[in-house]
């Protein structure tokens, strides 16, 4: 009996994502969405939304593209801009942190972690040649 109760409340990830997107990006209320899709209560959907937001903050998921680029719903567009600005800010903080860690590791370990931007750059090949005592050819 307990197994039947548990299986009644298990949902596919795609289903969860669809409902979260309806609430966050289509401005449909959580109550309406829960009722329309037969969820036992709104709390389940609110938990899915909170989990999605945590994943979004960690960069584990990306923002969903808007369905209609020519939408005239100003409120939805303003919310979308705000969401994108928040996501960009978090991405920039993450990039800054990663660059700082790479810089620190390169300085402490005296090894080049970053790859050359220009693959066949003569200056980079000369540096490699100088570092390994002339064993590299350029």
N, C-alpha and C positions, 0 to 999 in steps of 0.2 A: 504493500500500500504506500509506504514512504517513497519508494522509487517512482511510482506513478505521479505523486504530487510533485516531486522534484523535476521530472521530465516535462510536466505541464508548463513550467516557467523557464525552460531553457530556450534561448532564441539564437538564430543564426547571426553571425557578425554583420552580414550585409543588411539584415533586417534592422538591427540596432542602429547601424550607421544611417540608414534611410530615415529613421524616425528622428535621430539627433539632428540631421540636416534639415528636416522639416521645421523643427523648433528653432534652431540657431540661424538658419539662412533663409528660410521661407516665411518667417514670422508667424508660424502657426503655434497656438498655445500648447503647452505640454498637456493640459487637461483634454483639449480637443483631440490631440494626437493619440493619447492613451485610450480615450474612449473609442475613437474611430478604428483603431487597430486591435482592440480587444485586450488591452493590458489589464491585469487585475487591479492595478492602482497606478497613480501618477509617480509615486516614489521610485518605482523601477526605472522609469524614463529619466527622472531627475538624476538618478545615480549614473545612468549611461551618459548623460550630458556632462556631468562632473568628471567622469573618467575620460571622456573625449577631450575636455578642456585641459586636464592634466597632461594628456598625451600631446596635445597641441603645444603647450608651454615647454615641454621637453624636446619638441621637434620631432616627435615620433610619428606625427601625422601632418599633412599639409592641408591648407584651406581648400575647400571645394570650389571649383570655378563656378561663376554664375551661369545659370541656364540661358538666360536671354541677355545678351550684352546691351540691347537697346531698351532695357526696362525703364519705365517712367516713374516707378515707385521711389520717390526721393528719400523716404525714410529708410527703405531697404538699401539704397545706394550709400547713404551716409553711414549706416551700420556696417556695411561692407568695407567702406574706406577705413573706418575706425578699426575693424578687425584686421585688415591688411596692414595698417600702420603699427598695430600691436605686434603682429607676427614679424614684421620687418625689424622692429626694435629688438625683439627677442633673438632673431636670427643674427643681427649685428652684434649683440652681446655675446652670443655663442661664438661667432667668428673671432671676435676680439680675444675671448678667453682661449680659444684653440691656438691662435697666433702667438699669444703670450706664452703658452705652454711650449710650443715649438721653439720659440726664441730662447726660452730658458733652457730647454734640453740641448739645443745647439751650442749655447754658450757653456753650459756645464760639462757636456760630454765632448765638446770640440769636434762635432761631426755635422756634416751638412745633411739635414733631413729633407729640406725642400728641393724639389727638382728644378733644373734650369728652365727658365721660361722659353729660351731660344735653344732648341735641341742641338744644333750644329754650330753653336757660337764658338769661334776660335778662342776668345778670351776665357771661356769656361773650360775649354780643353787644355789651355795653357795652365790654368790653376790646378787642374787634375794632374797634369804632368809634373808641375812643381811639387805638389803634395806627395806624390809617390816616388820622388827621387828621379824622375825622368824615364820611368818604365813605360808610361803611357805615351802613345804616339799621337801626334795631331797633324 
